[in-house]
C-alpha cells in the first residue's frame, strides 16, 4: 500500500534497533557510534557513545539501558557512572553481535552475524545465501551470565517477545523466514518452528502489533511488510530507501517508525549520512517487546 510517509529525522549514518521508550524513539546509529533518542518534533538527544558500534537496545527492570556493542561482541549496561560491561559474548558470537530483545525479567536474547557478511557478498555474491556459517543466539541473564539458547540460525536479526512472554520470534535474514520458539520459565528456548516463510523477502528489524502480526523491514525490497503467522501478507508500505528496521510507538502506539538508509554495505554507509527515519500511521498499535 502506498502511504504518505512523513520525515521525522535525517542526517543519520545507519540507524538500527528502534525502540519506543519513555515517550521517545530510541535507536542506534552504527557509524556515529551513538545511541540516540528523538521526540515527535525531531529533537534528538545523544544518550551514550559506544566506541565499538551500538546495535540492539533494551532495558533492565530497574530502568538501566542495555546496549549491544557489535565489534567487541559484548553487552554493555548504562549505569550512573557510565557505560560498563554487562556480559562478554565472544564465547558464543562468531562475528559481530547484532539485534536483541530483553524480556520482563531482564534476560537479553542477543543474535550475531555468524560470519563476515560484507566480505562474503564481496567475494561470493548471491552464493552467500546458500553457503554461509550459521549463528548461535545467546541469552544473558540479569546477573550477566551467558547461555547458548538456539543454534543453526541463519543471520538472526530483529527479535520480539509476545505479550504473554511465552513466545520469541526472530528474523532469520539469510533464510527468508521468521522463526518462533517457546520460552520456558527459566528463559530457555524450545519448540522451534517456522512462524512465517517470507519467500524472497529478507527480514531485518521487526516489531509486533496487538493483533499478533509482525511488521518486518525488508531492505532488499525497500519496504516494510505486515505478515500474519503462516506468512500471509496483510500490508506493504514502500519506502524511498531500503528499510532496515521498524517500530510501533507514539502516543497511541499506532505510529510506525521506519528506519532507512541508501545502502546496507557498511563501508558505503559509514561514508555518508544518508540514513533517515520516516513515519506513518497504522490501525493496530504495537504490543509485546521490544
VOBA-1610 file (N, C-alpha, C; in pm, whole numbers, padded with zeros to 5 digits, always signed):
BEGIN
Unk+00085-00119+00000Unk+00000+00000+00000Unk+00088+00124+00000Unk+00062+00216-00091Unk+00138+00340-00096Unk+00076+00439+00002Unk+00149+00467+00108Unk+00105+00561+00210Unk+00194+00684+00208Unk+00137+00794+00255Unk+00221+00913+00274Unk+00313+00888+00392Unk+00440+00914+00372Unk+00540+00898+00478Unk+00590+01036+00518Unk+00599+01061+00647Unk+00648+01187+00698Unk+00791+01172+00748Unk+00878+01264+00707Unk+01016+01261+00753Unk+01023+01312+00896Unk+01075+01227+00985Unk+01098+01267+01123Unk+01240+01317+01143Unk+01337+01246+01082Unk+01477+01275+01108Unk+01561+01227+00992Unk+01659+01308+00951Unk+01756+01263+00852Unk+01896+01296+00902Unk+01996+01276+00817Unk+02133+01304+00856Unk+02196+01196+00942Unk+02138+01076+00941Unk+02196+00964+01014Unk+02293+00890+00923Unk+02385+00817+00986Unk+02467+00726+00907Unk+02390+00597+00880Unk+02361+00520+00983Unk+02296+00390+00966Unk+02218+00360+01094Unk+02092+00398+01095Unk+02008+00375+01212Unk+01963+00230+01220Unk+01953+00182+01342Unk+01906+00045+01364Unk+01844+00034+01502Unk+01774-00078+01525Unk+01721-00117+01656Unk+01635-00007+01720Unk+01534+00045+01647Unk+01447+00147+01707Unk+01363+00087+01819Unk+01345+00165+01926Unk+01266+00123+02041Unk+01184+00242+02091Unk+01055+00219+02115Unk+00973+00323+02175Unk+00983+00311+02326Unk+01033+00417+02392Unk+01061+00410+02535Unk+01049+00549+02597Unk+00970+00559+02702Unk+00954+00685+02775Unk+00919+00802+02685Unk+00827+00778+02592Unk+00776+00887+02509Unk+00863+00932+02395Unk+00970+00856+02367Unk+01058+00891+02255Unk+01100+00764+02182Unk+01147+00782+02059Unk+01205+00672+01983Unk+01355+00670+02007Unk+01403+00562+02065Unk+01546+00541+02087Unk+01598+00453+01973Unk+01723+00475+01934Unk+01781+00395+01826Unk+01933+00403+01832Unk+01997+00311+01764Unk+02143+00313+01747Unk+02177+00370+01611Unk+02280+00453+01606Unk+02336+00500+01479Unk+02476+00439+01469Unk+02486+00330+01393Unk+02609+00248+01391Unk+02735+00331+01379Unk+02746+00408+01272Unk+02873+00469+01236Unk+02892+00608+01296Unk+02794+00655+01372Unk+02813+00767+01462Unk+02856+00717+01599Unk+02849+00585+01618Unk+02885+00520+01744Unk+02807+00580+01861Unk+02678+00601+01838Unk+02594+00665+01939Unk+02457+00598+01950Unk+02405+00595+02071Unk+02264+00568+02094Unk+02195+00702+02107Unk+02085+00720+02035Unk+02016+00847+02031Unk+01867+00827+02064Unk+01801+00936+02100Unk+01656+00936+02119Unk+01600+01058+02049Unk+01486+01042+01982Unk+01424+01152+01910Unk+01277+01164+01952Unk+01231+01286+01971Unk+01091+01305+02007Unk+01007+01331+01883Unk+00877+01355+01903Unk+00785+01369+01790Unk+00812+01492+01706Unk+00889+01588+01757Unk+00923+01709+01681Unk+01055+01696+01607Unk+01123+01583+01624Unk+01251+01563+01557Unk+01370+01611+01637Unk+01349+01645+01764Unk+01459+01688+01850Unk+01535+01566+01901Unk+01667+01567+01882Unk+01750+01449+01909Unk+01837+01473+02030Unk+01849+01368+02113Unk+01944+01367+02224Unk+02038+01248+02207Unk+02167+01272+02222Unk+02264+01162+02226Unk+02262+01106+02367Unk+02228+00978+02380Unk+02217+00915+02511Unk+02354+00868+02560Unk+02428+00801+02473Unk+02558+00748+02513Unk+02641+00718+02388Unk+02771+00733+02402Unk+02866+00696+02297Unk+02909+00551+02318Unk+02912+00475+02209Unk+02952+00334+02215Unk+03063+00315+02112Unk+03186+00307+02159Unk+03302+00309+02070Unk+03302+00195+01969Unk+03254+00078+02013Unk+03260-00040+01926Unk+03128-00070+01856Unk+03052+00037+01828Unk+02936+00032+01739Unk+02813-00029+01807Unk+02714+00054+01841Unk+02595+00004+01909Unk+02497-00062+01814Unk+02421-00157+01867Unk+02312-00217+01790Unk+02190-00234+01881Unk+02154-00358+01915Unk+02033-00383+01990Unk+02024-00308+02122Unk+01902-00264+02155Unk+01877-00188+02278Unk+01767-00256+02359Unk+01776-00240+02491Unk+01671-00290+02580Unk+01696-00236+02719Unk+01605-00267+02811Unk+01614-00211+02946Unk+01594-00320+03050Unk+01672-00313+03155Unk+01652-00397+03271Unk+01529-00351+03348Unk+01472-00438+03434Unk+01352-00397+03509Unk+01373-00271+03592Unk+01495-00242+03632Unk+01520-00121+03712Unk+01542+00004+03626Unk+01528-00011+03493Unk+01535+00103+03403Unk+01670+00128+03339Unk+01772+00052+03376Unk+01903+00074+03315Unk+01906+00021+03172Unk+01970+00098+03086Unk+01978+00065+02944Unk+02083-00043+02920Unk+02048-00141+02836Unk+02143-00238+02783Unk+02167-00207+02636Unk+02293-00215+02593Unk+02331-00185+02455Unk+02424-00294+02403Unk+02390-00351+02289Unk+02481-00443+02223Unk+02596-00363+02163Unk+02719-00404+02194Unk+02839-00345+02136Unk+02892-00444+02033Unk+02881-00409+01906Unk+02895-00505+01798Unk+03037-00559+01781Unk+03133-00467+01768Unk+03264-00508+01719Unk+03344-00586+01822Unk+03321-00560+01951Unk+03391-00638+02055Unk+03303-00748+02114Unk+03185-00766+02057Unk+03095-00878+02092Unk+03063-00880+02241Unk+03016-00765+02288Unk+02980-00753+02429Unk+02841-00693+02442Unk+02786-00705+02563Unk+02663-00637+02600Unk+02700-00539+02711Unk+02669-00411+02689Unk+02706-00307+02782Unk+02583-00259+02859Unk+02607-00200+02976Unk+02500-00150+03061Unk+02531-00006+03100Unk+02428+00080+03089Unk+02448+00220+03123Unk+02410+00243+03269Unk+02512+00253+03353Unk+02494+00283+03495Unk+02510+00432+03519Unk+02491+00476+03643Unk+02505+00618+03675Unk+02644+00671+03641Unk+02745+00585+03657Unk+02882+00629+03630Unk+02921+00616+03483Unk+02833+00563+03400Unk+02862+00550+03258Unk+02843+00407+03209Unk+02896+00382+03090Unk+02879+00252+03024Unk+02976+00150+03083Unk+02924+00035+03127Unk+03006-00070+03187Unk+02972-00203+03121Unk+03063-00298+03134Unk+03042-00431+03076Unk+02934-00506+03154Unk+02835-00555+03081Unk+02731-00639+03141Unk+02759-00786+03114Unk+02807-00817+02991Unk+02839-00956+02956Unk+02931-00959+02835Unk+03020-01057+02834Unk+03110-01084+02721Unk+03051-01199+02641Unk+03016-01172+02515Unk+02951-01272+02430Unk+03046-01338+02332Unk+03176-01310+02344Unk+03272-01359+02246Unk+03286-01511+02248Unk+03244-01575+02355Unk+03249-01721+02359Unk+03139-01786+02278Unk+03037-01709+02240Unk+02924-01762+02162Unk+02918-01698+02024Unk+02932-01565+02018Unk+02920-01493+01891Unk+03042-01519+01803Unk+03019-01560+01679Unk+03127-01590+01587Unk+03157-01475+01491Unk+03077-01370+01495Unk+03110-01243+01429Unk+03034-01134+01502Unk+03014-01019+01441Unk+02953-00907+01512Unk+02823-00946+01582Unk+02810-00905+01708Unk+02680-00914+01773Unk+02587-00811+01709Unk+02453-00835+01724Unk+02362-00755+01644Unk+02238-00717+01725Unk+02122-00758+01681Unk+01998-00714+01745Unk+01971-00795+01872Unk+01869-00749+01948Unk+01845-00805+02080Unk+01704-00772+02123Unk+01647-00859+02208Unk+01524-00826+02280Unk+01546-00862+02427Unk+01492-00781+02517Unk+01504-00803+02660Unk+01366-00832+02717Unk+01352-00941+02793Unk+01222-00978+02846Unk+01192-00905+02977Unk+01076-00932+03034Unk+01033-00863+03153Unk+01118-00891+03275Unk+01190-01003+03274Unk+01278-01037+03385Unk+01418-00980+03369Unk+01444-00915+03254Unk+01576-00859+03229Unk+01671-00954+03158Unk+01617-01062+03103Unk+01701-01154+03024Unk+01710-01102+02882Unk+01832-01093+02831Unk+01857-01040+02697Unk+01888-01154+02601Unk+01817-01157+02490Unk+01840-01256+02384Unk+01911-01183+02270Unk+02036-01223+02243Unk+02123-01147+02153Unk+02166-01235+02037Unk+02149-01186+01915Unk+02196-01256+01797Unk+02330-01204+01751Unk+02387-01272+01652Unk+02511-01225+01589Unk+02512-01266+01443Unk+02601-01203+01366Unk+02605-01228+01222Unk+02634-01375+01190Unk+02727-01434+01264Unk+02771-01570+01235Unk+02887-01575+01138Unk+02902-01472+01055Unk+03009-01469+00954Unk+03026-01326+00908Unk+03133-01299+00834Unk+03163-01166+00782Unk+03076-01141+00659Unk+02964-01074+00679Unk+02864-01057+00574Unk+02918-00978+00455Unk+02980-00862+00481Unk+03027-00779+00370Unk+03134-00851+00288Unk+03226-00920+00356Unk+03330-00993+00283Unk+03268-01105+00199Unk+03170-01173+00255Unk+03106-01283+00182Unk+03039-01232+00054Unk+02965-01122+00065Unk+02898-01069-00054Unk+02999-01017-00156Unk+03109-00960-00107Unk+03210-00906-00198Unk+03281-01016-00275Unk+03297-01132-00212Unk+03374-01240-00274Unk+03287-01348-00337Unk+03165-01366-00285Unk+03081-01477-00334Unk+02945-01433-00384Unk+02911-01307-00364Unk+02785-01256-00415Unk+02664-01332-00364Unk+02571-01361-00453Unk+02446-01425-00415Unk+02464-01565-00360Unk+02579-01626-00387Unk+02606-01759-00332Unk+02609-01757-00179Unk+02626-01639-00122Unk+02628-01626+00023Unk+02500-01680+00085Unk+02387-01664+00018Unk+02260-01710+00075Unk+02259-01861+00094Unk+02321-01933+00004Unk+02320-02079+00012Unk+02440-02134+00088Unk+02542-02052+00106Unk+02668-02102+00162Unk+02725-02002+00263Unk+02685-02018+00389Unk+02735-01929+00494Unk+02730-02003+00628Unk+02808-01955+00721Unk+02806-02010+00855Unk+02683-01961+00931Unk+02625-02048+01010Unk+02511-02009+01091Unk+02558-01956+01227Unk+02464-01909+01305Unk+02497-01842+01431Unk+02422-01904+01548Unk+02472-01876+01667Unk+02410-01919+01792Unk+02356-01796+01863Unk+02232-01804+01911Unk+02176-01696+01990Unk+02217-01712+02136Unk+02251-01601+02199Unk+02290-01601+02340Unk+02177-01546+02425Unk+02163-01602+02544Unk+02077-01542+02647Unk+02166-01491+02758Unk+02151-01364+02792Unk+02226-01305+02902Unk+02129-01282+03017Unk+02151-01349+03127Unk+02065-01333+03243Unk+02099-01203+03316Unk+02010-01155+03404Unk+02035-01026+03471Unk+02166-01019+03547Unk+02218-01134+03590Unk+02347-01134+03660Unk+02466-01130+03566Unk+02442-01123+03435Unk+02549-01116+03337Unk+02597-01250+03286Unk+02543-01360+03337Unk+02583-01491+03289Unk+02529-01514+03148Unk+02607-01586+03067Unk+02577-01604+02925Unk+02548-01750+02895Unk+02442-01774+02817Unk+02399-01910+02786Unk+02363-01919+02638Unk+02404-02026+02572Unk+02362-02052+02434Unk+02221-02111+02438Unk+02127-02050+02364Unk+01988-02096+02372Unk+01931-02145+02240Unk+01993-02112+02127Unk+01946-02161+01997Unk+02062-02158+01900Unk+02077-02265+01821Unk+02187-02269+01725Unk+02134-02281+01584Unk+02226-02286+01488Unk+02194-02305+01346Unk+02097-02199+01295Unk+02116-02076+01340Unk+02033-01964+01294Unk+02102-01893+01178Unk+02024-01862+01075Unk+02077-01802+00954Unk+02068-01649+00964Unk+02171-01590+01026Unk+02179-01446+01049Unk+02060-01398+01132Unk+02054-01435+01260Unk+01945-01389+01346Unk+01949-01237+01359Unk+01834-01176+01339Unk+01830-01030+01331Unk+01724-00979+01427Unk+01626-00901+01380Unk+01524-00847+01468Unk+01453-00957+01546Unk+01420-00929+01672Unk+01362-01029+01761Unk+01254-00964+01847Unk+01142-01036+01866Unk+01033-00986+01951Unk+00989-01095+02047Unk+00925-01053+02156Unk+00863-01144+02251Unk+00717-01104+02262Unk+00627-01201+02255Unk+00484-01175+02259Unk+00442-01123+02397Unk+00325-01057+02407Unk+00282-01001+02535Unk+00273-01102+02648Unk+00243-01228+02618Unk+00236-01331+02721Unk+00372-01363+02780Unk+00478-01330+02705Unk+00613-01367+02746Unk+00648-01510+02716Unk+00562-01579+02644Unk+00580-01723+02622Unk+00640-01757+02486Unk+00646-01661+02394Unk+00695-01689+02259Unk+00795-01584+02215Unk+00907-01630+02159Unk+01007-01544+02097Unk+01006-01568+01948Unk+01006-01460+01870Unk+01010-01469+01724Unk+01134-01395+01676Unk+01215-01461+01594Unk+01337-01400+01543Unk+01338-01402+01391Unk+01386-01293+01331Unk+01403-01285+01186Unk+01534-01354+01149Unk+01524-01459+01068Unk+01643-01523+01010Unk+01662-01464+00870Unk+01741-01358+00863Unk+01753-01281+00740Unk+01796-01367+00622Unk+01898-01449+00642Unk+01954-01524+00530Unk+01874-01650+00497Unk+01767-01676+00570Unk+01679-01789+00539Unk+01541-01742+00496Unk+01520-01611+00485Unk+01393-01555+00438Unk+01274-01605+00521Unk+01290-01601+00655Unk+01180-01651+00737Unk+01183-01589+00876Unk+01068-01599+00942Unk+01056-01570+01084Unk+01042-01703+01156Unk+01119-01719+01264Unk+01125-01845+01337Unk+01081-01820+01481Unk+00996-01908+01534Unk+00943-01892+01669Unk+00995-02000+01762Unk+01005-01963+01890Unk+01042-02057+01997Unk+00949-02036+02115Unk+00927-02141+02190Unk+00861-02130+02320Unk+00965-02090+02424Unk+00926-02001+02514Unk+01015-01956+02621Unk+00973-02023+02751Unk+01063-02097+02811Unk+01036-02163+02939Unk+01053-02064+03054Unk+00999-02097+03173Unk+01014-02005+03287Unk+01158-01968+03319Unk+01254-02058+03289Unk+01395-02026+03316Unk+01462-01951+03201Unk+01386-01918+03096Unk+01441-01845+02983Unk+01494-01931+02870Unk+01495-02061+02887Unk+01542-02149+02779Unk+01439-02152+02666Unk+01485-02186+02546Unk+01400-02189+02427Unk+01381-02332+02378Unk+01261-02361+02330Unk+01232-02493+02273Unk+01120-02476+02171Unk+01079-02587+02110Unk+00966-02585+02017Unk+00991-02501+01893Unk+01111-02509+01841Unk+01145-02428+01723Unk+01052-02461+01606Unk+01006-02356+01540Unk+00917-02375+01426Unk+00923-02253+01334Unk+00888-02273+01208Unk+00880-02162+01114Unk+00749-02087+01141Unk+00761-01960+01179Unk+00642-01878+01206Unk+00585-01822+01076Unk+00675-01785+00985Unk+00632-01737+00853Unk+00745-01755+00753Unk+00714-01821+00641Unk+00805-01829+00527Unk+00780-01705+00442Unk+00885-01629+00414Unk+00869-01498+00351Unk+00904-01498+00204Unk+00927-01616+00145Unk+00959-01620+00004Unk+01092-01555-00025Unk+01093-01449-00105Unk+01218-01382-00143Unk+01250-01262-00052Unk+01163-01232+00041Unk+01186-01117+00129Unk+01292-01148+00234Unk+01370-01044+00269Unk+01477-01057+00369Unk+01436-00979+00494Unk+01399-01046+00601Unk+01358-00972+00721Unk+01478-00919+00797Unk+01474-00791+00829Unk+01578-00727+00910Unk+01516-00698+01047Unk+01491-00571+01080Unk+01425-00540+01205Unk+01277-00575+01199Unk+01219-00612+01315Unk+01078-00648+01321Unk+01015-00589+01447Unk+00881-00576+01444Unk+00805-00540+01564Unk+00669-00608+01556Unk+00603-00615+01669Unk+00480-00692+01684Unk+00363-00598+01708Unk+00245-00629+01649Unk+00127-00548+01679Unk+00030-00623+01769Unk-00073-00554+01814Unk-00165-00609+01912Unk-00253-00720+01857Unk-00258-00737+01725Unk-00330-00848+01664Unk-00242-00973+01653Unk-00117-00964+01696Unk-00025-01077+01688Unk+00044-01091+01554Unk+00037-00987+01471Unk+00107-00987+01342Unk+00241-00916+01356Unk+00329-00940+01261Unk+00464-00885+01265Unk+00487-00790+01147Unk+00532-00669+01179Unk+00587-00580+01077Unk+00734-00613+01060Unk+00778-00626+00936Unk+00919-00655+00909Unk+00975-00560+00805Unk+01096-00514+00831Unk+01168-00431+00735Unk+01239-00523+00637Unk+01222-00494+00508Unk+01287-00570+00402Unk+01377-00477+00323Unk+01507-00469+00358Unk+01596-00376+00287Unk+01612-00409+00140Unk+01599-00535+00104Unk+01616-00574-00035Unk+01502-00521-00122Unk+01386-00496-00060Unk+01271-00451-00137Unk+01230-00309-00109Unk+01305-00236-00025Unk+01268-00101+00016Unk+01122-00096+00058Unk+01092-00177+00159Unk+00954-00189+00203Unk+00948-00236+00348Unk+00832-00212+00410Unk+00800-00267+00540Unk+00671-00345+00522Unk+00669-00469+00567Unk+00562-00563+00535Unk+00498-00615+00662Unk+00365-00619+00665Unk+00292-00677+00777Unk+00253-00819+00740Unk+00296-00917+00821Unk+00264-01057+00793Unk+00198-01121+00913Unk+00109-01215+00883Unk+00045-01295+00985Unk+00121-01425+01004Unk+00099-01492+01117Unk+00159-01623+01137Unk+00114-01715+01023Unk+00209-01784+00962Unk+00181-01864+00844Unk+00228-01798+00716Unk+00249-01664+00720Unk+00310-01597+00607Unk+00220-01510+00522Unk+00089-01503+00554Unk+00001-01418+00473Unk+00045-01273+00485Unk+00057-01206+00370Unk+00094-01065+00367Unk-00032-00981+00382Unk-00036-00897+00485Unk-00153-00817+00517Unk-00140-00672+00471Unk-00018-00623+00459Unk+00004-00483+00422Unk+00148-00469+00375Unk+00170-00379+00283Unk+00305-00346+00234Unk+00317-00195+00224Unk+00420-00141+00286Unk+00448+00002+00279Unk+00582+00019+00208Unk+00583+00092+00099Unk+00708+00113+00025Unk+00781+00235+00079Unk+00913+00229+00079Unk+00998+00338+00127Unk+01091+00383+00015Unk+01134+00507+00023Unk+01221+00562-00081Unk+01357+00494-00081Unk+01408+00462+00037Unk+01535+00393+00052Unk+01510+00256+00112Unk+01612+00167+00108Unk+01599+00039+00177Unk+01557+00059+00322Unk+01461-00021+00367Unk+01410-00013+00503Unk+01483-00115+00590Unk+01545-00068+00698Unk+01631-00152+00780Unk+01561-00203+00906Unk+01470-00124+00960Unk+01408-00160+01087Unk+01278-00083+01103Unk+01195-00129+01196Unk+01065-00067+01217Unk+01026-00080+01364Unk+00941+00012+01409Unk+00893+00008+01547Unk+00760+00081+01556Unk+00668+00025+01633Unk+00541+00090+01662Unk+00552+00168+01792Unk+00499+00289+01792Unk+00505+00371+01912Unk+00417+00494+01896Unk+00461+00605+01954Unk+00379+00724+01954Unk+00279+00722+02068Unk+00201+00829+02080Unk+00109+00844+02192Unk+00008+00731+02201Unk-00040+00684+02086Unk-00141+00576+02087Unk-00087+00444+02037Unk+00045+00437+02017Unk+00106+00312+01972Unk+00085+00280+01826Unk+00023+00373+01751Unk-00010+00345+01611Unk+00079+00417+01511Unk+00183+00483+01561Unk+00282+00542+01469Unk+00385+00435+01436Unk+00401+00408+01307Unk+00502+00313+01261Unk+00625+00391+01217Unk+00734+00368+01288Unk+00861+00433+01258Unk+00942+00341+01166Unk+00989+00395+01055Unk+01064+00319+00955Unk+01204+00379+00943Unk+01304+00297+00970Unk+01444+00341+00964Unk+01501+00300+00829Unk+01555+00396+00755Unk+01602+00368+00619Unk+01745+00419+00599Unk+01808+00368+00494Unk+01942+00413+00454Unk+01960+00377+00307Unk+02050+00447+00241Unk+02070+00423+00098Unk+02133+00288+00069Unk+02201+00229+00168Unk+02271+00103+00146Unk+02292+00030+00278Unk+02306-00102+00269Unk+02342-00182+00386Unk+02490-00219+00387Unk+02565-00177+00287Unk+02708-00206+00281Unk+02779-00113+00378Unk+02844-00172+00477Unk+02898-00093+00588Unk+02994+00015+00542Unk+03086-00018+00453Unk+03188+00080+00412Unk+03126+00199+00340Unk+03017+00177+00269Unk+02950+00285+00197Unk+02863+00366+00293Unk+02788+00296+00379Unk+02701+00365+00475Unk+02779+00451+00572Unk+02901+00408+00606Unk+02984+00482+00702Unk+03043+00609+00642Unk+03033+00625+00511Unk+03098+00737+00444Unk+03006+00857+00421Unk+02875+00839+00438Unk+02782+00949+00409Unk+02657+00934+00495Unk+02602+01047+00533Unk+02484+01048+00619Unk+02357+01042+00534Unk+02325+00923+00485Unk+02205+00906+00402Unk+02089+00844+00479Unk+02109+00815+00608Unk+02006+00748+00686Unk+01897+00844+00731Unk+01777+00789+00748Unk+01664+00870+00792Unk+01564+00784+00868Unk+01471+00852+00935Unk+01356+00787+00998Unk+01231+00856+00947Unk+01141+00777+00890Unk+01013+00829+00843Unk+00901+00761+00920Unk+00784+00822+00919Unk+00673+00768+00997Unk+00546+00762+00913Unk+00455+00675+00955Unk+00320+00671+00901Unk+00229+00618+01011Unk+00099+00632+00989Unk+00001+00586+01088Unk-00062+00455+01042Unk-00080+00362+01135Unk-00143+00234+01106Unk-00261+00213+01201Unk-00341+00111+01176Unk-00465+00091+01251Unk-00445+00021+01384Unk-00346-00069+01392Unk-00331-00155+01509Unk-00206-00113+01585Unk-00216-00090+01715Unk-00100-00046+01792Unk+00001-00157+01817Unk+00117-00118+01868Unk+00221-00214+01899Unk+00191-00293+02024Unk+00262-00404+02039Unk+00244-00492+02155Unk+00372-00570+02178Unk+00384-00631+02296Unk+00497-00716+02326Unk+00626-00637+02343Unk+00737-00707+02325Unk+00870-00647+02339Unk+00950-00669+02212Unk+01035-00575+02167Unk+01068-00453+02242Unk+00961-00347+02230
//
